[in-house]
């Protein structure tokens, strides 16, 4: 028989993409840190080319960065963080268009889960219009894509950044030693 208990806290990872970084980044960073605490890692820029769906709203070329924060949070905060991120996007609009897309996720030792407002067969409803999307699982020392994993999250370069963030998270939990090549740089 299982006995309900709180899981380990998770690492907040924000996926941020835009074609206009110069317009919003310094101010947005302050907003992010005011809510989620100190920014620990800003991943290297990755071209966002998996789809052209967002180009009309955001322009081109789109770049994605993964952002990791110093503190870990309870896994039950995913919905709250998604609602906050949506509100933040709405505050950064120019000519009726968002300047960036901000997708929050939680990284644990076993998985990476994104929050979304879109329902689909494999997504679990969290309330207030937010669903949890099991995006990747970590098995056998690497990330494994699932049939529904977005193509960009199946990309080895993005997964390498998630692996580095995962290592830093495990250091915070005290389950592995630190190493000098941690997740990324803070710009």
HUUR-V382307 format. One record per backbone hydrogen bond with DSSP energy under -0.5 kcal/mol. CO is the residue of the C=O (numbers start at 1). NH is the residue of the N-H. If there is no record, write none. Layout:
CO | NH
CO | NH
//
This chain:
2 | 4
10 | 12
10 | 73
11 | 107
12 | 69
13 | 15
13 | 105
14 | 16
14 | 67
15 | 103
16 | 65
17 | 101
18 | 63
20 | 23
20 | 24
21 | 24
21 | 25
24 | 28
25 | 29
26 | 30
27 | 31
28 | 32
29 | 33
30 | 34
31 | 35
32 | 36
33 | 37
38 | 40
38 | 70
41 | 43
41 | 68
42 | 185
46 | 64
47 | 49
52 | 55
52 | 56
54 | 58
55 | 59
62 | 48
63 | 18
64 | 46
65 | 16
66 | 43
67 | 14
68 | 40
68 | 41
71 | 12
73 | 10
74 | 77
75 | 78
77 | 81
78 | 82
79 | 83
80 | 84
81 | 85
82 | 86
83 | 87
84 | 88
85 | 89
86 | 90
87 | 91
88 | 92
89 | 92
91 | 93
92 | 99
94 | 97
97 | 94
99 | 20
101 | 17
101 | 103
102 | 104
103 | 15
104 | 115
105 | 13
106 | 113
107 | 11
110 | 138
111 | 108
112 | 135
112 | 136
113 | 106
114 | 133
116 | 131
120 | 123
124 | 132
127 | 130
130 | 126
130 | 127
131 | 116
132 | 124
132 | 134
133 | 114
133 | 135
135 | 146
136 | 112
137 | 139
137 | 144
139 | 142
142 | 139
144 | 137
146 | 149
150 | 153
150 | 154
151 | 154
152 | 155
155 | 159
156 | 160
157 | 161
158 | 162
159 | 163
160 | 164
161 | 165
162 | 166
163 | 167
164 | 168
164 | 183
165 | 169
166 | 170
167 | 171
168 | 172
169 | 173
170 | 174
170 | 175
170 | 176
171 | 174
179 | 182
185 | 42
185 | 187
//
